[in-house]
Amino acid sequence: MTDLKKKNFKVGVYIRVSTQEQAELGFGIDVQMSKINAYLSLFDYELESIKYYVDEGISAKNMKRKKLQELLSEVEKGRIDVVIIYKLDRLSRSVIDVYRIIDLLNKCNCNLIAVMDQLDVSSVNGRMMVGMLAIIAQWERETISERTNDGMIQMAKQGLFPRGGKPPFGYIREKGNKLIINPEEAKLVKEAFQMACNNHNLSEIQRYLESKGKKYINSDAVKVLIQNKIYYGEFYFKNEKYMNIVPPIIDKTIYLKANNSIKKVLCSKDNEKYYFGYLLKCQSGHTLLSKSTKKPNRRYYYYVCEQCRNQRINQQAIIDEVLYRLITNNIKKDYSKKERKHIARVKELNKSIEIAYVDYIEGRLDAKTYAYTLSQLEISKKNEMQLIESLKVSDIVDWDGMSDKDRKYFVQNNVKEIIVDITLKKVLRIEFK
């Protein structure tokens, strides 16, 4: 047990509260501070200093918290003898992170006290209880999350819309999470798709929708609308496809025509630098949006998934993963095509050589004419064989020498779809045309 009556004892008090916890559970800063101060008042000791480290409105999903890092830095410098917290979950929601913090404290001869959990890790029992409480807390969170997911999946199987928040544009949510078509909004959806089919660009569609009262919409939002499969009734949830949840506003042929038209429009000069436009999809099934950031002397191009909290992946990272496979696939097609052309020519020459021989044997060619004809055919055959052997990768694909327009055309002409893990920034699958 930590001796808090020790002279010149240095205490670091850590307090963390997220906005949701403060609103729903009452774990506010004042509550935590009051409990900790009440605990400290039980001891008759002299403190050299008490310093409070408060992270307000911050989740414990990781250790990237300003005040927590300041506290741990002070511990490493030997400026704190004991860390006092309200409950163990104030440190982290991760068992691994909790153990990392405790390991650091032990190495620095610094104790940890969790007031409400009645934990003091200076004892063997205290350290054991830390592990048990952390594991139980994580298990409870994961169980709640699992039950929530199971409930939402069951809703989807029953034909109910499992997502919260505002329903997609064009729909109204009835009681019981049933979606029905909003006639006024559905009319605008149909008009947007029709404009796309007629080769209008995203900005033109956006301005039209704004003129009809659809406020706060930009070109990216129009792109999301046009590529959203729910408008012909196809809805994805937890990687499963459902056709009985969202009533269709358009048919699939209109959807495909509109998206093909938009792809062509996006291949214009303004969009040439986004080589993978509309080909990239998150593993959740959503098409990624094109974005860019301007920094000194350079502009960076990337793609984001609005359904994954706007997580993004850099275009260069995609190029690094895709380019070799893309070129290799193209070489197989292009090399094979060129090789077949030359091989066909060699076969023709072989046939001509045979015909010349038959004509000579049967007296239709004299010896001099036959010799000349044969030599010319053999020269042509030799040239074709050399051309087959001289085919090189550099003659087929020169990525570095391509313009942005040519790069985009090359990608769009060879790739049907690329699936990425937006969190890990990895390409999962490439589907070639």
C-alpha positions as CSV (number, residue, x, y, z in Angstrom):
1,M,0.0,0.0,0.0
2,T,1.3,3.4,-0.9
3,D,2.3,5.5,2.1
4,L,0.7,8.8,1.4
5,K,2.0,10.2,4.7
6,K,5.5,10.3,3.3
7,K,7.0,13.8,3.4
8,N,7.5,15.7,0.1
9,F,5.3,13.3,-1.8
10,K,4.6,14.4,-5.4
11,V,1.1,13.5,-6.8
12,G,-0.2,13.6,-10.3
13,V,-4.0,13.5,-10.6
14,Y,-5.3,12.4,-14.0
15,I,-8.9,13.2,-15.0
16,R,-10.5,12.3,-18.3
17,V,-14.1,12.7,-19.5
18,S,-15.7,12.4,-22.9
19,T,-18.6,14.5,-23.9
20,Q,-20.9,11.5,-24.1
21,E,-19.9,10.2,-20.7
22,Q,-20.4,13.6,-19.1
23,A,-23.9,13.8,-20.6
24,E,-25.0,10.2,-20.0
25,L,-23.1,8.7,-17.1
26,G,-22.2,11.7,-14.9
27,F,-18.5,11.1,-15.0
28,G,-17.9,14.9,-15.2
29,I,-14.7,16.6,-14.2
30,D,-16.2,18.0,-11.0
31,V,-17.4,14.6,-9.9
32,Q,-14.0,13.0,-10.5
33,M,-12.1,15.8,-8.8
34,S,-14.4,15.8,-5.8
35,K,-14.0,12.0,-5.2
36,I,-10.2,12.2,-5.6
37,N,-9.9,15.2,-3.3
38,A,-12.1,13.4,-0.7
39,Y,-9.8,10.4,-0.9
40,L,-6.7,12.5,-0.4
41,S,-8.3,14.3,2.6
42,L,-8.4,11.0,4.4
43,F,-4.7,11.1,4.9
44,D,-2.7,13.4,7.1
45,Y,0.3,14.0,4.9
46,E,2.4,16.8,3.5
47,L,2.4,17.1,-0.2
48,E,5.2,18.9,-2.0
49,S,2.8,19.4,-4.9
50,I,-0.4,18.2,-6.4
51,K,-0.7,18.7,-10.2
52,Y,-3.9,18.0,-12.1
53,Y,-3.9,16.7,-15.7
54,V,-7.3,17.0,-17.3
55,D,-8.3,15.7,-20.8
56,E,-11.8,17.1,-21.4
57,G,-14.1,15.8,-24.2
58,I,-11.7,13.2,-25.3
59,S,-12.3,9.5,-25.8
60,A,-10.0,6.8,-24.4
61,K,-9.7,4.8,-27.7
62,N,-6.0,5.4,-27.7
63,M,-3.2,7.1,-25.8
64,K,-2.8,10.1,-28.0
65,R,-4.1,12.6,-25.4
66,K,-2.3,15.8,-24.6
67,K,-2.5,15.8,-20.8
68,L,-2.0,12.0,-20.5
69,Q,1.2,12.3,-22.4
70,E,2.3,15.3,-20.3
71,L,1.7,13.2,-17.2
72,L,3.7,10.2,-18.5
73,S,6.5,12.5,-19.5
74,E,6.7,13.9,-15.9
75,V,6.7,10.3,-14.6
76,E,9.6,9.4,-16.8
77,K,11.5,12.4,-15.5
78,G,11.0,11.2,-11.9
79,R,8.9,14.2,-11.0
80,I,5.8,12.2,-9.8
81,D,5.7,9.5,-7.1
82,V,2.1,8.5,-7.5
83,V,-0.7,8.8,-10.1
84,I,-4.2,9.0,-8.8
85,I,-7.3,8.4,-11.0
86,Y,-11.0,8.2,-10.5
87,K,-11.4,4.8,-12.2
88,L,-9.1,2.5,-14.2
89,D,-11.0,3.1,-17.4
90,R,-10.0,6.8,-17.2
91,L,-6.6,5.7,-18.4
92,S,-7.7,3.7,-21.4
93,R,-10.3,1.3,-22.8
94,S,-7.6,-1.0,-24.0
95,V,-6.2,-3.7,-21.8
96,I,-2.9,-3.5,-23.7
97,D,-2.6,0.3,-23.2
98,V,-3.4,-0.1,-19.4
99,Y,-0.6,-2.6,-19.0
100,R,1.8,-0.4,-21.0
101,I,1.0,2.5,-18.6
102,I,1.4,0.4,-15.5
103,D,4.7,-1.1,-16.9
104,L,6.0,2.5,-17.4
105,L,5.0,3.5,-13.9
106,N,6.6,0.4,-12.3
107,K,9.9,1.1,-14.2
108,C,9.9,4.7,-12.9
109,N,9.0,3.6,-9.3
110,C,5.7,5.4,-9.5
111,N,2.5,4.0,-8.0
112,L,-1.0,4.1,-9.4
113,I,-4.2,4.4,-7.3
114,A,-7.7,4.1,-8.7
115,V,-10.0,5.6,-6.1
116,M,-13.4,4.1,-7.1
117,D,-11.9,0.7,-8.0
118,Q,-10.0,0.7,-4.6
119,L,-6.9,-0.3,-6.5
120,D,-3.3,0.3,-5.4
121,V,-0.8,-1.3,-7.8
122,S,2.0,-1.2,-5.2
123,S,0.6,-4.5,-3.9
124,V,0.5,-7.9,-5.7
125,N,-3.2,-8.2,-5.3
126,G,-3.6,-4.7,-6.7
127,R,-1.7,-5.5,-9.8
128,M,-3.7,-8.7,-10.3
129,M,-7.0,-6.8,-9.9
130,V,-5.9,-4.2,-12.5
131,G,-5.7,-6.9,-15.1
132,M,-9.0,-8.5,-14.1
133,L,-10.9,-5.1,-14.1
134,A,-9.4,-4.0,-17.4
135,I,-10.3,-7.3,-19.1
136,I,-13.8,-7.3,-17.7
137,A,-14.3,-3.7,-18.8
138,Q,-13.2,-4.4,-22.3
139,W,-15.3,-7.6,-22.4
140,E,-18.4,-5.5,-21.4
141,R,-17.8,-3.0,-24.1
142,E,-17.2,-5.6,-26.8
143,T,-20.3,-7.5,-25.7
144,I,-22.5,-4.4,-25.8
145,S,-21.1,-3.6,-29.3
146,E,-21.7,-7.2,-30.5
147,R,-25.3,-7.2,-29.2
148,T,-25.9,-3.9,-30.9
149,N,-24.6,-5.2,-34.2
150,D,-26.6,-8.4,-33.9
151,G,-29.7,-6.3,-33.3
152,M,-29.1,-4.1,-36.3
153,I,-28.4,-7.2,-38.5
154,Q,-31.7,-8.7,-37.4
155,M,-33.5,-5.4,-38.3
156,A,-32.0,-5.5,-41.8
157,K,-33.2,-9.1,-42.2
158,Q,-36.7,-8.0,-41.3
159,G,-36.6,-5.4,-44.1
160,L,-36.1,-2.4,-41.7
161,F,-33.5,0.3,-42.2
162,P,-30.8,-0.4,-39.6
163,R,-28.9,2.9,-39.6
164,G,-29.7,5.8,-37.4
165,G,-29.6,9.5,-38.1
166,K,-31.2,11.3,-41.1
167,P,-32.5,8.9,-43.8
168,P,-31.0,9.2,-47.3
169,F,-32.2,12.0,-49.5
170,G,-35.4,11.0,-51.2
171,Y,-36.8,8.9,-48.3
172,I,-38.7,9.3,-45.1
173,R,-38.3,7.1,-42.0
174,E,-41.6,5.7,-40.7
175,K,-42.0,4.4,-37.2
176,G,-40.3,1.1,-36.8
177,N,-37.4,2.2,-39.1
178,K,-39.3,1.5,-42.3
179,L,-38.2,3.7,-45.3
180,I,-40.8,5.1,-47.7
181,I,-40.2,7.4,-50.7
182,N,-40.5,11.2,-50.2
183,P,-42.3,12.2,-53.4
184,E,-40.8,15.8,-53.6
185,E,-37.2,14.7,-53.0
186,A,-37.6,11.6,-55.2
187,K,-38.5,13.9,-58.1
188,L,-35.2,15.7,-57.6
189,V,-33.3,12.4,-57.4
190,K,-34.8,11.3,-60.8
191,E,-34.0,14.7,-62.4
192,A,-30.4,14.5,-61.1
193,F,-29.9,11.0,-62.6
194,Q,-31.5,12.2,-65.9
195,M,-29.2,15.2,-66.1
196,A,-26.2,12.8,-65.5
197,C,-27.5,10.6,-68.3
198,N,-27.6,13.7,-70.5
199,N,-23.8,14.3,-69.8
200,H,-24.3,17.2,-67.5
201,N,-21.3,17.6,-65.1
202,L,-21.5,17.5,-61.3
203,S,-21.4,21.3,-60.9
204,E,-24.3,21.7,-63.3
205,I,-26.4,19.1,-61.4
206,Q,-25.5,20.7,-58.1
207,R,-26.6,24.2,-59.2
208,Y,-29.9,22.8,-60.5
209,L,-30.6,21.0,-57.2
210,E,-29.8,24.2,-55.3
211,S,-32.2,26.2,-57.5
212,K,-34.9,23.7,-56.6
213,G,-34.3,24.2,-52.8
214,K,-31.7,21.5,-52.1
215,K,-29.5,23.6,-49.8
216,Y,-25.9,22.9,-48.6
217,I,-25.1,20.5,-51.4
218,N,-21.7,20.5,-53.2
219,S,-20.3,18.6,-56.2
220,D,-19.0,15.8,-54.0
221,A,-22.4,15.3,-52.5
222,V,-23.9,15.0,-56.0
223,K,-21.3,12.4,-56.9
224,V,-22.3,10.4,-53.8
225,L,-25.9,10.6,-54.8
226,I,-25.3,9.5,-58.4
227,Q,-23.2,6.5,-57.3
228,N,-25.5,5.4,-54.5
229,K,-27.0,2.0,-55.3
230,I,-29.9,2.5,-52.9
231,Y,-31.7,4.5,-55.5
232,Y,-32.4,1.4,-57.5
233,G,-33.1,-0.6,-54.3
234,E,-29.7,-2.2,-53.6
235,F,-28.6,-1.7,-50.0
236,Y,-25.5,-2.9,-48.2
237,F,-25.1,-3.4,-44.5
238,K,-22.2,-5.3,-42.8
239,N,-21.0,-6.5,-46.2
240,E,-24.4,-8.1,-47.0
241,K,-26.7,-7.1,-49.8
242,Y,-30.4,-6.4,-49.2
243,M,-33.0,-5.8,-51.9
244,N,-36.0,-5.5,-49.6
245,I,-35.1,-2.5,-47.4
246,V,-35.0,0.6,-49.6
247,P,-37.8,1.1,-52.2
248,P,-36.3,2.0,-55.6
249,I,-36.7,5.5,-57.1
250,I,-35.0,4.7,-60.4
251,D,-34.3,1.5,-62.2
252,K,-30.8,0.0,-62.6
253,T,-30.4,0.8,-66.3
254,I,-30.8,4.5,-65.5
255,Y,-28.2,4.1,-62.6
256,L,-25.7,2.5,-64.9
257,K,-26.2,5.0,-67.7
258,A,-25.8,7.9,-65.3
259,N,-22.7,6.6,-63.8
260,N,-21.1,5.8,-67.1
261,S,-21.8,9.4,-68.3
262,I,-20.4,10.9,-65.1
263,K,-17.2,8.8,-65.6
264,K,-16.7,10.2,-69.0
265,V,-17.3,13.8,-67.8
266,L,-14.8,13.2,-65.0
267,C,-12.1,12.2,-67.5
268,S,-12.0,15.9,-68.6
269,K,-8.9,18.0,-68.1
270,D,-10.0,19.2,-64.6
271,N,-10.0,15.7,-63.3
272,E,-7.0,14.2,-65.1
273,K,-4.9,14.1,-62.0
274,Y,-7.3,11.7,-60.3
275,Y,-6.2,8.6,-62.1
276,F,-8.5,6.2,-60.1
277,G,-11.7,8.3,-60.0
278,Y,-14.8,6.2,-59.5
279,L,-12.8,2.9,-59.6
280,L,-11.9,2.9,-55.9
281,K,-14.3,1.4,-53.4
282,C,-14.0,0.9,-49.7
283,Q,-14.5,-2.7,-48.5
284,S,-17.8,-1.4,-47.0
285,G,-19.0,-1.1,-50.7
286,H,-18.9,2.7,-51.0
287,T,-17.2,4.6,-53.8
288,L,-14.4,6.8,-52.6
289,L,-14.5,10.5,-53.3
290,S,-11.6,12.5,-54.9
291,K,-10.0,15.2,-52.7
292,S,-6.8,17.2,-52.7
293,T,-4.7,19.3,-50.3
294,K,-2.4,22.2,-51.3
295,K,0.9,22.4,-49.5
296,P,4.0,24.6,-50.3
297,N,5.1,23.8,-53.8
298,R,2.9,20.7,-54.2
299,R,-0.6,19.5,-54.3
300,Y,-1.5,16.1,-52.8
301,Y,-4.3,13.9,-54.2
302,Y,-6.2,11.4,-52.1
303,Y,-9.5,9.6,-51.8
304,V,-11.9,9.5,-48.9
305,C,-14.8,7.3,-47.7
306,E,-17.6,9.4,-46.2
307,Q,-19.1,6.3,-44.6
308,C,-15.8,5.6,-42.7
309,R,-15.6,8.9,-40.9
310,N,-13.8,10.5,-43.9
311,Q,-10.8,8.3,-43.6
312,R,-8.5,8.7,-46.6
313,I,-5.8,7.0,-48.7
314,N,-3.2,8.9,-50.6
315,Q,-3.2,8.4,-54.4
316,Q,0.6,7.8,-54.4
317,A,0.1,4.9,-52.0
318,I,-2.4,3.4,-54.4
319,I,0.0,3.9,-57.3
320,D,2.8,2.2,-55.4
321,E,0.6,-0.9,-54.8
322,V,-1.3,-1.1,-58.1
323,L,1.1,0.1,-60.8
324,Y,3.2,-3.1,-61.0
325,R,0.2,-5.4,-61.2
326,L,-1.5,-3.0,-63.6
327,I,1.5,-2.9,-66.0
328,T,2.0,-6.7,-65.7
329,N,-1.6,-7.3,-66.6
330,N,-1.4,-4.9,-69.5
331,I,1.9,-6.5,-70.7
332,K,0.2,-9.9,-70.8
333,K,-2.6,-8.5,-72.9
334,D,-0.5,-6.2,-75.1
335,Y,2.5,-8.4,-75.4
336,S,0.2,-11.4,-76.3
337,K,-1.6,-9.3,-78.9
338,K,1.7,-8.1,-80.6
339,E,3.2,-11.5,-80.3
340,R,0.2,-13.1,-82.0
341,K,0.4,-10.7,-84.8
342,H,4.0,-11.6,-85.6
343,I,3.5,-15.3,-85.1
344,A,0.6,-15.2,-87.5
345,R,2.9,-13.5,-90.1
346,V,5.5,-16.2,-89.6
347,K,2.9,-18.9,-90.2
348,E,1.9,-17.1,-93.4
349,L,5.5,-17.0,-94.5
350,N,6.0,-20.7,-93.8
351,K,2.9,-21.4,-95.9
352,S,4.3,-19.3,-98.7
353,I,7.6,-21.2,-98.5
354,E,5.8,-24.5,-98.8
355,I,3.8,-23.2,-101.8
356,A,6.9,-22.0,-103.5
357,Y,8.5,-25.4,-103.0
358,V,5.5,-27.2,-104.5
359,D,5.5,-24.8,-107.5
360,Y,9.2,-25.5,-108.1
361,I,8.7,-29.3,-107.8
362,E,5.8,-29.2,-110.2
363,G,7.6,-27.0,-112.7
364,R,5.7,-23.8,-112.2
365,L,8.9,-22.0,-111.0
366,D,12.3,-22.4,-112.5
367,A,15.4,-22.8,-110.2
368,K,16.5,-19.2,-110.4
369,T,13.1,-17.8,-109.6
370,Y,12.5,-20.3,-106.8
371,A,15.9,-19.5,-105.2
372,Y,15.1,-15.8,-105.2
373,T,11.6,-16.2,-103.9
374,L,12.8,-18.5,-101.1
375,S,15.6,-16.1,-100.0
376,Q,13.1,-13.2,-99.8
377,L,10.6,-15.3,-97.8
378,E,13.4,-16.4,-95.4
379,I,14.6,-12.9,-94.9
380,S,11.0,-11.8,-94.0
381,K,10.6,-14.7,-91.7
382,K,13.9,-13.9,-89.9
383,N,12.8,-10.3,-89.5
384,E,9.5,-11.4,-87.9
385,M,11.3,-13.7,-85.5
386,Q,13.6,-10.9,-84.4
387,L,10.6,-8.6,-83.8
388,I,9.0,-11.2,-81.5
389,E,12.2,-11.5,-79.5
390,S,12.7,-7.7,-79.3
391,L,9.4,-7.0,-77.6
392,K,10.2,-5.3,-74.3
393,V,8.2,-3.9,-71.4
394,S,9.5,-0.4,-72.0
395,D,8.0,-0.6,-75.5
396,I,4.6,-1.3,-74.1
397,V,4.2,0.8,-71.0
398,D,6.1,4.0,-70.1
399,W,4.3,5.3,-67.0
400,D,6.8,8.0,-66.2
401,G,6.6,9.4,-69.7
402,M,2.8,9.6,-69.7
403,S,0.8,12.7,-69.3
404,D,-1.8,12.9,-66.5
405,K,-4.5,12.4,-69.2
406,D,-2.7,9.3,-70.6
407,R,-2.2,7.9,-67.1
408,K,-5.9,8.2,-66.3
409,Y,-6.9,6.7,-69.6
410,F,-4.5,3.8,-69.1
411,V,-5.9,3.1,-65.6
412,Q,-9.6,3.5,-66.6
413,N,-9.1,1.4,-69.8
414,N,-7.6,-1.5,-67.9
415,V,-9.2,-1.5,-64.4
416,K,-12.8,-2.3,-63.6
417,E,-12.7,-1.9,-59.8
418,I,-10.2,-1.5,-56.9
419,I,-11.2,-2.5,-53.4
420,V,-9.2,-0.9,-50.5
421,D,-9.0,-1.1,-46.8
422,I,-9.3,2.6,-45.9
423,T,-8.1,2.0,-42.3
424,L,-5.0,0.1,-43.2
425,K,-4.4,2.1,-46.4
426,K,-4.0,-1.1,-48.3
427,V,-5.3,-2.4,-51.7
428,L,-7.3,-5.6,-51.1
429,R,-8.3,-6.5,-54.6
430,I,-8.0,-5.4,-58.2
431,E,-10.5,-6.4,-60.9
432,F,-9.1,-5.9,-64.4
433,K,-11.2,-5.4,-67.5
